[in-house]
Amino acid sequence: MSNNIETLEPWQQLTQIVDNWVNPKPKSYGSLFIEDAEDGSGDGILTFPPEMVEELGWKEGDTLNLQASDNGTIIITKV
């Protein structure tokens, strides 16, 4: 992936952030990655591993909030 984040699509930028900040964490559910929505919007689709969803108690239809902190980490919380 390119090192110049400004030239990337938004979904690619988020993938790079996830790769740098989420995947290396000690507890691993496998790799998290973002795929292009392939609708020309620049949006991406983030799929969570089923075991992570189960452990966190998330269900289909839940609303999640993604927030980037000042230090560049992403905080995901259930609304």
MOGI-V291644 format. One record per backbone hydrogen bond with DSSP energy under -0.5 kcal/mol. NH is the residue of the N-H (numbers start at 1). CO is the residue of the C=O. E is the energy in kcal/mol with one decimal. If there is no record, write none. Layout:
NH CO E
NH CO E
This chain:
5 3 -1.2
7 4 -1.6
8 5 -1.4
11 42 -1.3
12 9 -0.6
13 9 -2.3
14 10 -2.3
15 11 -1.8
16 12 -2.2
17 13 -2.0
18 14 -2.9
19 15 -2.8
20 16 -2.0
21 17 -2.5
22 18 -2.3
23 18 -2.0
25 22 -1.8
28 26 -0.6
29 30 -0.7
33 47 -0.5
35 45 -2.4
37 43 -2.3
45 35 -2.8
46 44 -0.5
47 33 -1.1
47 45 -0.6
48 46 -0.5
52 49 -0.9
53 49 -2.0
54 50 -2.6
55 51 -2.1
56 52 -2.2
57 53 -0.7
57 54 -0.9
58 53 -2.0
62 59 -2.3
64 62 -0.5
65 77 -3.3
66 64 -0.5
67 65 -0.5
67 75 -2.2
69 67 -0.6
69 73 -2.9
72 69 -1.9
75 67 -3.3
76 74 -0.5
77 65 -2.2
77 75 -0.5
79 63 -3.3
